Amino acid sequence: MTMRTLDGRRFADMVQQGAAHLANNAKTVDALNVFPVPDGDTGTNMNLSMTSGAKEVKANASDHIGNVAAALAKGLLMGARGNSGVILSQLFRGFAKAVEGKQQVNSFEFAAALQAGVDTAYKAVMKPVEGTILTVAKEAARKAVEVAKKERDVIAVMEAALAEAKAALQRTPELLPILKEVGVVDSGGQGLVYIYEGFLAALKGEIVSAARAEARMDDLVKMVHHQSAQSHIHTDEIEFGYCTEFMVRFEPDKLAEHPFSEETFRRELSQFGDSLLVVADDELVKVHIHSETPGEVLTYGQRYGSLINIKIENMREQHANIVGKEAKTLPGVAKEEAKPYGIVAVAMGAGVAELFRSIGAHAIIEGGQTMNPSTEEIADAIRLANAETVFVLPNNKNIVMAAKQAAELSEQRVIVIPSKTVPQGLAALLAFNPAQSVEQNERAMTAALSRVKTGQVTFSVRDTTIDGIEIQKGDYMGLLDDRIIAADKDKLAVTKRLLDALIDEESEIVTILYGEDATEIDVETVVAYLETKHDGVEVEVHNGKQPLYPFIISVE
């Protein structure tokens, strides 16, 4: 089978297959994140970004590849989440520009479009790092162009691109020492390979198989929900409104009547909704699905055994609450005259959000670890801030790129202060002075980022060794900025070691944000330790109510 030209219909099939294959393997991609913190969400971010692109393609069916590629680029742009999602959106933004106005493309034009995507993505990243999704995309495009110079078959070009992408992925540990130390390939690069596998299957007229996610059963029980409600742009567009998760513990008598086949189980469940993930072993099967009829899903699961760990969330209600809370921060915003300045901050945890509001934030985007907001959600918050100039505080290193992309879409003047942690964001906001000029505030807020040190206590989601520190799954870890400096099963022991590393002779103020997993006794113990061991510092304590991180510590 050969294909001399590629039109919009076939390219749309490629997009849908690529998105589906990535969705089936999103958790596998998540598991490749280097640091074992519970925010390894590269697969989730890429999946939600690609799903947004595929949805836009589906809504704009056409034989014209230029139009279909433009729809994909638009969907990806607005739905992009996290650094991996933003880079993915840039890859296909460049692709779309290259095929703009074309009804169909030949093999060389297709390869050239892949290369144009790489060029666009590299320009979008201030300091490109090799050994990442960028490298995998670059090597795949290079090989595609090389083959296309003598090969007129689009399928052959895609085969060559995929083969080189896989080879480049295996080389990523040689380019990034941390990948080699931990023993994994780059997660974003793996996500792109899954997309390209879907592309090739569609070109060949095949249906890519739903790969079985690789996870141990103790990982399955503690999988972190990826807050998928925000994968949809508008509440009324959510087709399947209930995020349904459960596990089935197999029972011999039921299996005798209904023998279990993972492939059949997945196929049968797919009729109940979308965003389906199925992981099974000999004793259990775990299911994640977005469905309009969760009861029917559970009834089907009971055919094979007993139900455990059931969780059903109304995504329409979640999304409406998020939108509603943001709207309430600016009552009557549509009728008000624009203010000179507005502040938008990303915050995870009701207490953290309230803290930002109390010191001047005009619009809060609920998000952070495991829940990166999309480009469009950030753009909407910028609009809600209703100001001539809006300062955006991402407060997470994986949200900075999406914030900058949202800024480019805005008609307002937008300044992204690249805060990578909540303490940095709070320090930047405190440095804001409405009596100063835009330029003065940008300098002051940016300078404030370097005057604060951030410590975070969280738990490990897997066994690993990093920088000579052996970490067991479930251990608490102390992170000083981007470095893991302590690991122990004792949460308070880790917190004390982290405080010792953070505080020096020049430290004056220590701010403790305690989360959902910290008890009053934990907080009292930490404060008492500070008063005894570091009595020269001033201590502030706030209930951040943040998940996943018992303590977030700021030292100035």
Backbone torsions as a table, in degrees:
resi	resn	phi	psi	omega
1	MET	NA	127.3	177.1
2	THR	-125.6	159.9	-179.5
3	MET	-141.9	111.1	-176.8
4	ARG	-80.8	-30.4	-178.9
5	THR	-135.3	155.0	-179.6
6	LEU	-121.1	120.4	-179.9
7	ASP	-105.8	-177.2	-175.6
8	GLY	-64.8	-39.2	-178.3
9	ARG	-63.1	-46.5	-178.9
10	ARG	-69.7	-37.0	178.0
11	PHE	-64.9	-36.7	176.4
12	ALA	-62.5	-39.3	176.1
13	ASP	-61.9	-39.4	178.6
14	MET	-61.3	-43.6	-179.1
15	VAL	-62.8	-46.0	-178.3
16	GLN	-64.4	-40.8	179.3
17	GLN	-69.5	-39.7	178.3
18	GLY	-62.7	-43.0	179.4
19	ALA	-64.8	-42.2	-178.4
20	ALA	-65.9	-42.7	-178.7
21	HIS	-66.6	-39.3	176.4
22	LEU	-63.9	-42.4	179.7
23	ALA	-60.2	-41.0	-179.4
24	ASN	-65.5	-21.8	-175.8
25	ASN	-119.5	15.8	-176.9
26	ALA	-58.8	-41.3	-179.1
27	LYS	-67.2	-32.8	176.3
28	THR	-64.4	-41.6	177.8
29	VAL	-65.3	-42.8	177.7
30	ASP	-55.0	-40.5	-175.6
31	ALA	-67.4	-14.5	-178.6
32	LEU	-86.3	-7.3	178.8
33	ASN	-57.0	136.2	-170.8
34	VAL	-64.0	-53.5	-176.9
35	PHE	-79.2	138.3	-174.0
36	PRO	-83.8	26.4	178.5
37	VAL	-78.3	157.0	-175.9
38	PRO	-79.2	40.3	175.3
39	ASP	-133.4	25.2	178.5
40	GLY	-75.5	91.2	-169.4
41	ASP	-127.3	28.5	179.1
42	THR	-58.7	-45.2	-180.0
43	GLY	-64.0	-42.4	178.4
44	THR	-61.9	-46.9	-179.6
45	ASN	-62.5	-45.3	179.4
46	MET	-65.0	-39.5	179.7
47	ASN	-61.7	-49.5	-179.2
48	LEU	-65.2	-35.9	177.8
49	SER	-66.4	-47.9	-178.8
50	MET	-67.1	-35.3	177.5
51	THR	-62.0	-40.1	177.4
52	SER	-62.7	-41.6	177.6
53	GLY	-65.1	-44.3	-180.0
54	ALA	-63.9	-36.3	179.0
55	LYS	-64.0	-40.8	178.9
56	GLU	-68.0	-37.3	177.2
57	VAL	-64.2	-43.8	-180.0
58	LYS	-61.1	-34.7	-178.7
59	ALA	-79.6	-10.0	-177.9
60	ASN	-129.8	54.2	-179.2
61	ALA	-59.9	137.6	-177.6
62	SER	-164.8	154.7	172.3
63	ASP	-82.2	-11.1	-173.0
64	HIS	-89.0	110.9	-175.1
65	ILE	-64.1	-31.9	177.7
66	GLY	-61.5	-42.2	179.6
67	ASN	-68.6	-41.4	-179.7
68	VAL	-66.1	-43.3	179.0
69	ALA	-63.6	-36.7	177.8
70	ALA	-65.2	-39.2	178.1
71	ALA	-65.0	-42.4	178.2
72	LEU	-61.0	-45.4	-179.1
73	ALA	-62.2	-40.3	179.7
74	LYS	-65.5	-47.3	-179.9
75	GLY	-61.8	-41.8	178.5
76	LEU	-66.3	-41.2	-178.8
77	LEU	-59.8	-49.0	-176.1
78	MET	-75.0	-29.5	-177.3
79	GLY	-96.1	-0.5	-174.6
80	ALA	-60.0	132.3	179.7
81	ARG	-131.9	134.6	177.6
82	GLY	70.2	169.1	-179.3
83	ASN	-60.8	-40.5	-178.5
84	SER	-64.1	-40.1	179.1
85	GLY	-67.9	-39.1	179.3
86	VAL	-66.2	-43.8	178.8
87	ILE	-63.0	-40.9	177.3
88	LEU	-60.1	-42.2	179.8
89	SER	-64.2	-35.7	179.8
90	GLN	-72.0	-35.2	177.2
91	LEU	-58.6	-43.2	-177.4
92	PHE	-89.3	-12.2	170.1
93	ARG	-68.3	-45.5	177.3
94	GLY	-66.3	-38.3	176.8
95	PHE	-58.6	-46.3	-177.8
96	ALA	-63.4	-39.8	178.4
97	LYS	-62.3	-36.5	-177.3
98	ALA	-70.0	-29.8	-177.9
99	VAL	-105.3	9.3	-178.6
100	GLU	-56.6	130.6	177.4
101	GLY	82.4	1.0	-177.1
102	LYS	-100.7	134.7	177.5
103	GLN	-72.3	-40.5	178.3
104	GLN	-152.9	165.1	-179.2
105	VAL	-130.7	153.3	174.5
106	ASN	-91.8	-176.6	-173.5
107	SER	-62.5	-40.7	-178.7
108	PHE	-70.3	-39.4	178.1
109	GLU	-64.4	-36.3	177.3
110	PHE	-64.6	-46.5	179.2
111	ALA	-63.5	-40.6	179.5
112	ALA	-64.2	-33.1	178.1
113	ALA	-68.4	-39.0	175.0
114	LEU	-60.7	-41.0	178.6
115	GLN	-66.4	-38.6	178.7
116	ALA	-63.3	-35.9	177.0
117	GLY	-63.4	-42.6	178.6
118	VAL	-62.3	-44.5	180.0
119	ASP	-59.7	-42.8	179.7
120	THR	-65.1	-42.9	-178.5
121	ALA	-65.1	-41.5	179.7
122	TYR	-64.3	-36.9	178.7
123	LYS	-68.2	-28.9	-176.9
124	ALA	-76.3	-20.8	-177.7
125	VAL	-99.1	122.5	-175.2
126	MET	-61.0	-45.3	179.6
127	LYS	-128.9	83.6	-178.6
128	PRO	-57.7	136.4	179.6
129	VAL	-112.7	124.8	178.0
130	GLU	-77.9	150.3	-175.5
131	GLY	96.1	14.3	-178.9
132	THR	-121.8	-169.2	176.9
133	ILE	-56.0	-31.3	179.3
134	LEU	-62.1	-43.9	179.6
135	THR	-64.2	-44.8	-179.7
136	VAL	-61.2	-44.4	179.1
137	ALA	-64.9	-40.7	-178.2
138	LYS	-64.0	-47.3	-178.6
139	GLU	-67.5	-36.0	178.2
140	ALA	-64.9	-43.6	-180.0
141	ALA	-67.3	-39.4	178.9
142	ARG	-59.7	-45.6	179.5
143	LYS	-66.5	-38.7	179.1
144	ALA	-60.5	-44.9	179.4
145	VAL	-64.6	-41.9	179.8
146	GLU	-60.1	-46.6	-178.8
147	VAL	-70.3	-37.3	-176.4
148	ALA	-67.2	-19.0	178.8
149	LYS	-66.9	-21.0	-179.8
150	LYS	-130.1	-3.2	-177.1
151	GLU	-119.5	122.5	-177.5
152	ARG	-91.3	-3.9	-177.5
153	ASP	-88.6	118.7	180.0
154	VAL	-60.8	-37.5	-179.2
155	ILE	-63.7	-42.7	179.6
156	ALA	-62.8	-37.2	178.5
157	VAL	-65.8	-43.0	179.6
158	MET	-67.1	-37.3	176.6
159	GLU	-60.8	-43.3	179.9
160	ALA	-66.5	-40.5	179.5
161	ALA	-63.5	-42.5	-179.7
162	LEU	-66.9	-43.7	-179.9
163	ALA	-60.5	-41.4	-180.0
164	GLU	-71.9	-34.2	176.7
165	ALA	-61.4	-43.3	178.6
166	LYS	-64.5	-40.8	179.5
167	ALA	-65.9	-42.5	179.6
168	ALA	-64.5	-36.9	178.4
169	LEU	-61.0	-42.6	179.9
170	GLN	-67.6	-20.7	179.0
171	ARG	-87.7	-10.2	-175.5
172	THR	-58.6	-35.3	178.0
173	PRO	-63.2	-24.1	178.5
174	GLU	-76.2	-21.2	-178.3
175	LEU	-95.2	-28.3	178.0
176	LEU	-120.2	104.7	-176.1
177	PRO	-55.1	-34.1	-178.0
178	ILE	-64.0	-33.6	177.4
179	LEU	-65.8	-40.8	-179.4
180	LYS	-67.7	-39.2	-179.3
181	GLU	-62.5	-42.0	-177.4
182	VAL	-83.6	-22.2	177.2
183	GLY	86.1	37.6	178.7
184	VAL	-133.7	164.8	171.2
185	VAL	-94.3	171.4	-178.4
186	ASP	-67.2	132.4	-176.3
187	SER	-67.9	-43.8	179.2
188	GLY	-64.2	-39.1	177.3
189	GLY	-63.2	-39.5	177.5
190	GLN	-64.0	-39.1	177.5
191	GLY	-61.1	-41.7	179.3
192	LEU	-65.7	-37.9	177.2
193	VAL	-60.4	-42.4	177.9
194	TYR	-61.2	-40.4	178.3
195	ILE	-63.0	-46.0	-179.0
196	TYR	-66.0	-33.1	175.0
197	GLU	-62.8	-39.9	176.0
198	GLY	-65.3	-40.0	177.4
199	PHE	-57.2	-48.9	-176.2
200	LEU	-65.7	-41.0	179.2
201	ALA	-59.4	-42.1	179.6
202	ALA	-65.1	-40.1	178.7
203	LEU	-62.5	-34.1	-179.8
204	LYS	-86.6	-1.2	-179.6
205	GLY	75.9	22.9	-179.1
206	GLU	-104.6	165.8	173.1
207	ILE	-109.2	119.4	-177.7
208	VAL	-68.3	137.8	-176.9
209	SER	-73.6	148.4	177.5
210	ALA	-79.1	105.0	-177.0
211	ALA	-68.0	143.9	179.4
212	ARG	-76.7	124.4	179.1
213	ALA	-66.3	142.7	-178.5
214	GLU	-100.7	114.3	179.2
215	ALA	-158.7	145.0	174.3
216	ARG	-77.5	157.0	-173.9
217	MET	-67.2	-27.7	177.1
218	ASP	-70.8	-25.5	173.2
219	ASP	-69.6	-37.2	-176.8
220	LEU	-61.5	-43.9	-176.0
221	VAL	-61.6	-32.9	-174.1
222	LYS	-106.6	17.8	178.3
223	MET	-56.2	136.7	-180.0
224	VAL	-86.5	127.7	179.5
225	HIS	-63.8	135.9	-173.8
226	HIS	-91.3	17.6	173.7
227	GLN	50.7	54.9	-171.9
228	SER	-74.5	-4.5	179.6
229	ALA	-57.2	-32.5	-175.3
230	GLN	-82.3	3.5	177.2
231	SER	-74.0	-8.7	-179.0
232	HIS	-106.9	142.7	-173.8
233	ILE	-76.9	-46.6	-178.9
234	HIS	-123.5	144.0	-177.1
235	THR	-56.3	-43.4	-175.7
236	ASP	-74.2	-3.5	178.1
237	GLU	-94.7	-3.0	-179.2
238	ILE	-73.9	108.5	-175.1
239	GLU	-75.3	-42.5	179.6
240	PHE	-114.1	107.1	-163.6
241	GLY	-87.8	-8.1	-175.2
242	TYR	-118.5	116.4	174.8
243	CYS	-78.0	114.6	-171.3
244	THR	-117.5	123.4	177.4
245	GLU	-128.9	138.1	176.4
246	PHE	-163.8	169.5	175.0
247	MET	-127.4	149.1	176.0
248	VAL	-115.5	121.4	173.5
249	ARG	-91.2	115.5	-174.3
250	PHE	-59.6	142.0	176.2
251	GLU	-123.4	128.3	-174.5
252	PRO	-53.3	-41.9	-176.6
253	ASP	-67.1	-35.9	178.4
254	LYS	-73.8	-36.2	178.1
255	LEU	-66.6	-29.4	178.0
256	ALA	-64.8	-35.5	179.5
257	GLU	-84.3	-34.8	-179.7
258	HIS	-130.1	83.7	179.4
259	PRO	-54.9	136.6	-174.9
260	PHE	-87.3	127.6	171.5
261	SER	-126.8	120.4	-177.9
262	GLU	-59.3	-40.4	179.9
263	GLU	-63.0	-45.8	178.8
264	THR	-66.0	-42.7	180.0
265	PHE	-58.1	-45.8	-179.9
266	ARG	-65.7	-43.1	-179.1
267	ARG	-63.7	-43.7	-179.8
268	GLU	-65.7	-40.8	-179.4
269	LEU	-67.5	-29.0	-176.4
270	SER	-60.0	-22.3	-179.9
271	GLN	-72.3	-14.4	-177.1
272	PHE	-91.5	-6.7	-178.2
273	GLY	168.3	-153.1	179.8
274	ASP	-135.8	-170.1	-176.6
275	SER	50.9	42.7	-175.8
276	LEU	-83.7	130.0	172.2
277	LEU	-129.1	131.1	179.4
278	VAL	-130.7	127.0	176.6
279	VAL	-131.7	131.2	-174.3
280	ALA	-139.3	154.6	166.4
281	ASP	-136.8	-157.8	-174.2
282	ASP	-74.9	-16.0	-174.8
283	GLU	-114.7	-29.3	-172.2
284	LEU	-138.2	158.6	167.3
285	VAL	-135.1	133.1	177.6
286	LYS	-107.5	139.3	-176.1
287	VAL	-128.4	136.6	168.7
288	HIS	-129.5	127.4	-179.1
289	ILE	-153.7	146.8	170.4
290	HIS	-98.9	118.7	-173.2
291	SER	-139.0	154.4	174.0
292	GLU	-90.2	-14.4	-178.4
293	THR	-131.0	71.9	-177.2
294	PRO	-60.6	-29.8	178.7
295	GLY	-61.2	-41.6	179.1
296	GLU	-66.6	-35.6	178.0
297	VAL	-62.9	-45.6	-179.2
298	LEU	-65.3	-39.9	178.9
299	THR	-61.1	-41.1	178.4
300	TYR	-62.8	-43.8	-179.0
301	GLY	-61.1	-33.0	-178.6
302	GLN	-66.3	-14.3	177.5
303	ARG	-61.3	-23.1	-172.6
304	TYR	-108.2	-9.2	-179.1
305	GLY	165.3	-159.2	-178.2
306	SER	-95.2	147.7	-178.0
307	LEU	-88.6	136.3	175.2
308	ILE	-139.0	163.8	175.6
309	ASN	51.2	50.4	-178.2
310	ILE	-82.8	133.2	174.9
311	LYS	-143.6	123.2	179.5
312	ILE	-126.8	124.9	-179.2
313	GLU	-123.7	137.6	177.9
314	ASN	-83.2	103.9	-175.4
315	MET	-71.5	-29.3	177.1
316	ARG	-63.6	-42.9	-179.8
317	GLU	-67.0	-41.4	177.7
318	GLN	-58.6	-49.7	-176.4
319	HIS	-65.3	-42.5	179.9
320	ALA	-62.4	-38.5	178.6
321	ASN	-63.9	-41.8	179.3
322	ILE	-62.4	-49.3	-179.5
323	VAL	-63.5	-41.4	-178.0
324	GLY	-64.1	-41.8	179.9
325	LYS	-63.1	-40.3	179.5
326	GLU	-66.6	-40.6	-179.3
327	ALA	-64.0	-36.0	-177.0
328	LYS	-69.2	-21.6	179.1
329	THR	-70.1	-17.5	-179.6
330	LEU	-133.4	71.3	-178.2
331	PRO	-60.8	133.4	177.8
332	GLY	67.8	25.7	-172.8
333	VAL	-57.6	-33.9	-176.5
334	ALA	-66.1	-24.8	-176.3
335	LYS	-97.4	-11.7	-175.9
336	GLU	-83.0	150.5	172.9
337	GLU	-75.3	142.4	-176.1
338	ALA	-61.0	137.1	177.0
339	LYS	-79.2	162.4	176.1
340	PRO	-64.0	-42.6	-176.8
341	TYR	-129.1	148.8	172.5
342	GLY	-139.3	149.9	179.7
343	ILE	-123.0	126.4	175.1
344	VAL	-114.9	129.8	-180.0
345	ALA	-130.4	142.2	173.0
346	VAL	-92.9	131.3	-177.7
347	ALA	-143.7	141.2	176.5
348	MET	-118.4	116.9	-176.2
349	GLY	111.6	130.3	-176.3
350	ALA	-60.5	-37.0	180.0
351	GLY	-68.8	-40.3	177.2
352	VAL	-64.1	-43.4	178.8
353	ALA	-60.1	-44.4	-179.8
354	GLU	-65.2	-34.8	178.1
355	LEU	-63.6	-44.0	177.4
356	PHE	-63.1	-41.9	178.9
357	ARG	-62.4	-40.9	-174.6
358	SER	-66.0	-22.8	180.0
359	ILE	-109.7	15.7	167.0
360	GLY	124.6	-0.9	179.1
361	ALA	-71.6	135.6	-178.4
362	HIS	-93.0	-27.4	179.6
363	ALA	-141.6	134.3	-179.2
364	ILE	-114.2	131.1	172.6
365	ILE	-103.7	120.0	178.9
366	GLU	-75.3	118.2	-178.7
367	GLY	174.6	-178.9	-179.1
368	GLY	146.2	-132.8	179.7
369	GLN	-60.5	134.0	179.1
370	THR	66.1	-1.8	-176.2
371	MET	-144.4	63.0	-179.3
372	ASN	-72.3	127.0	178.6
373	PRO	-69.6	153.9	179.8
374	SER	-80.8	166.4	175.9
375	THR	-55.8	-43.1	-177.3
376	GLU	-68.0	-37.3	178.4
377	GLU	-64.1	-37.7	176.8
378	ILE	-68.7	-41.4	178.7
379	ALA	-62.3	-39.1	178.0
380	ASP	-63.9	-41.2	179.6
381	ALA	-65.9	-36.3	176.4
382	ILE	-61.4	-43.7	178.3
383	ARG	-63.4	-43.3	-179.8
384	LEU	-63.2	-27.1	179.2
385	ALA	-64.7	-21.6	170.8
386	ASN	50.0	58.6	-178.1
387	ALA	-139.9	155.5	178.3
388	GLU	-67.2	-39.3	176.2
389	THR	-126.4	129.4	-178.5
390	VAL	-120.1	127.9	173.8
391	PHE	-97.5	131.3	-179.0
392	VAL	-112.2	130.2	177.4
393	LEU	-112.6	99.8	-177.2
394	PRO	-68.6	-36.1	176.4
395	ASN	60.3	23.4	178.5
396	ASN	-163.8	131.3	-175.7
397	LYS	-63.6	-22.1	-178.3
398	ASN	-89.5	4.4	-179.6
399	ILE	-114.8	-13.1	-175.8
400	VAL	-58.1	-46.4	-177.9
401	MET	-64.2	-40.9	178.3
402	ALA	-64.7	-37.3	177.9
403	ALA	-63.7	-42.6	178.9
404	LYS	-66.5	-35.6	177.6
405	GLN	-67.3	-39.4	176.8
406	ALA	-64.2	-37.6	179.4
407	ALA	-61.4	-37.8	179.6
408	GLU	-65.8	-27.6	-178.4
409	LEU	-82.9	-16.8	-172.1
410	SER	-81.1	146.5	173.9
411	GLU	-83.9	-15.9	176.7
412	GLN	-83.1	165.0	172.8
413	ARG	-79.2	123.0	-175.2
414	VAL	-124.9	129.1	176.3
415	ILE	-115.4	117.7	176.7
416	VAL	-92.6	115.2	173.8
417	ILE	-88.9	114.9	-168.7
418	PRO	-74.9	58.4	177.4
419	SER	-72.0	130.0	-176.3
420	LYS	-105.0	-6.7	178.4
421	THR	-141.4	162.7	177.0
422	VAL	-61.4	-46.3	177.1
423	PRO	-57.2	-38.7	176.6
424	GLN	-63.1	-42.4	179.7
425	GLY	-63.1	-41.8	178.6
426	LEU	-65.1	-41.3	178.8
427	ALA	-63.4	-41.2	179.3
428	ALA	-65.1	-41.7	-179.3
429	LEU	-65.8	-38.2	177.9
430	LEU	-66.8	-24.1	179.4
431	ALA	-82.4	-10.6	-179.2
432	PHE	-70.6	136.3	179.1
433	ASN	-133.6	109.7	-176.4
434	PRO	-62.9	-15.0	179.3
435	ALA	-83.1	-10.2	-178.8
436	GLN	-93.5	166.4	178.8
437	SER	-76.2	168.7	177.7
438	VAL	-58.6	-45.9	-177.4
439	GLU	-64.7	-40.7	178.9
440	GLN	-64.8	-41.3	179.0
441	ASN	-67.0	-40.0	179.0
442	GLU	-60.9	-43.7	179.6
443	ARG	-65.1	-44.8	-177.0
444	ALA	-66.6	-42.4	-178.4
445	MET	-69.3	-38.7	178.6
446	THR	-67.4	-40.7	179.5
447	ALA	-63.9	-33.1	-178.6
448	ALA	-63.4	-25.2	-178.6
449	LEU	-61.2	-36.4	-175.4
450	SER	-84.2	-7.6	-178.2
451	ARG	-92.2	-0.8	-178.4
452	VAL	-122.2	138.9	174.0
453	LYS	-105.0	140.3	-176.8
454	THR	-113.1	131.3	172.3
455	GLY	-122.0	142.2	-180.0
456	GLN	-138.2	139.5	176.3
457	VAL	-114.0	124.6	178.6
458	THR	-145.5	-168.9	-177.8
459	PHE	-122.4	157.7	-179.0
460	SER	-86.1	138.2	179.2
461	VAL	-97.1	-1.2	177.1
462	ARG	-163.1	166.5	175.0
463	ASP	-75.5	140.3	176.1
464	THR	-166.8	173.0	172.1
465	THR	-132.8	122.4	-178.9
466	ILE	-133.6	129.4	179.9
467	ASP	53.1	36.1	178.0
468	GLY	80.4	0.2	179.7
469	ILE	-96.6	119.8	177.1
470	GLU	-83.1	126.7	-175.4
471	ILE	-124.0	129.4	177.2
472	GLN	-100.8	149.1	177.2
473	LYS	-56.4	132.4	-179.2
474	GLY	92.6	-12.6	176.1
475	ASP	-64.9	148.2	169.7
476	TYR	-82.2	145.3	-178.6
477	MET	-127.5	144.8	173.9
478	GLY	-106.9	122.1	-179.0
479	LEU	-109.9	123.5	173.8
480	LEU	-104.8	107.5	-170.4
481	ASP	55.2	-112.1	-176.9
482	ASP	-103.5	7.2	-175.1
483	ARG	-108.9	136.9	172.5
484	ILE	-85.2	117.7	-175.8
485	ILE	-112.3	-11.4	-178.9
486	ALA	-153.4	146.8	176.2
487	ALA	-148.3	133.9	-177.7
488	ASP	-166.5	158.1	177.1
489	LYS	-76.0	-15.3	-179.9
490	ASP	-93.6	111.6	-178.2
491	LYS	-58.9	-43.9	-176.1
492	LEU	-72.6	-32.8	176.8
493	ALA	-63.1	-42.1	177.9
494	VAL	-64.7	-42.4	-178.7
495	THR	-62.6	-41.7	179.7
496	LYS	-65.4	-41.8	178.5
497	ARG	-65.1	-36.5	178.5
498	LEU	-66.4	-43.3	178.7
499	LEU	-61.3	-41.0	178.7
500	ASP	-61.2	-37.1	-179.8
501	ALA	-75.0	-30.9	-177.1
502	LEU	-78.0	-37.4	-170.4
503	ILE	-93.1	130.9	174.8
504	ASP	-131.1	-170.0	-175.3
505	GLU	-65.3	-24.6	-178.0
506	GLU	-90.2	-7.0	-177.9
507	SER	-69.4	137.0	-178.0
508	GLU	-119.5	-40.4	-174.9
509	ILE	-128.3	131.5	173.9
510	VAL	-117.5	122.8	178.8
511	THR	-111.4	125.9	-179.8
512	ILE	-107.7	122.1	170.9
513	LEU	-107.1	111.6	-178.9
514	TYR	-99.6	145.4	-171.3
515	GLY	-106.9	-168.6	-176.2
516	GLU	-61.6	-28.6	-175.6
517	ASP	-94.1	11.1	177.7
518	ALA	-110.0	128.9	179.6
519	THR	-87.8	168.2	177.0
520	GLU	-60.9	-37.6	178.7
521	ILE	-65.4	-39.3	176.9
522	ASP	-58.4	-47.3	-177.5
523	VAL	-63.9	-45.4	179.9
524	GLU	-61.3	-38.3	179.8
525	THR	-65.1	-42.8	-179.6
526	VAL	-66.2	-43.8	179.5
527	VAL	-63.6	-41.9	178.8
528	ALA	-62.6	-38.4	178.1
529	TYR	-63.1	-43.4	178.8
530	LEU	-62.5	-43.1	-178.5
531	GLU	-66.5	-28.5	-179.2
532	THR	-87.4	-48.8	-173.3
533	LYS	-87.4	-31.2	-176.2
534	HIS	-131.3	60.7	-173.3
535	ASP	-71.4	-4.9	-179.3
536	GLY	-87.0	-3.2	-177.3
537	VAL	-105.7	151.3	174.1
538	GLU	-85.4	137.2	-175.8
539	VAL	-116.6	129.6	173.4
540	GLU	-119.2	140.1	-178.9
541	VAL	-128.3	131.6	178.0
542	HIS	-134.1	143.2	174.9
543	ASN	-84.4	98.8	-178.6
544	GLY	-76.7	-23.1	-179.2
545	LYS	58.2	24.8	-178.7
546	GLN	-79.6	142.6	174.7
547	PRO	-79.5	164.9	169.4
548	LEU	72.1	-31.3	-175.9
549	TYR	-118.7	99.2	-179.7
550	PRO	-56.4	-36.8	179.2
551	PHE	-137.3	133.6	166.9
552	ILE	-119.0	126.2	-170.9
553	ILE	-121.3	132.9	176.5
554	SER	-115.2	132.1	177.7
555	VAL	-127.2	126.0	179.3
556	GLU	-125.6	NA	NA
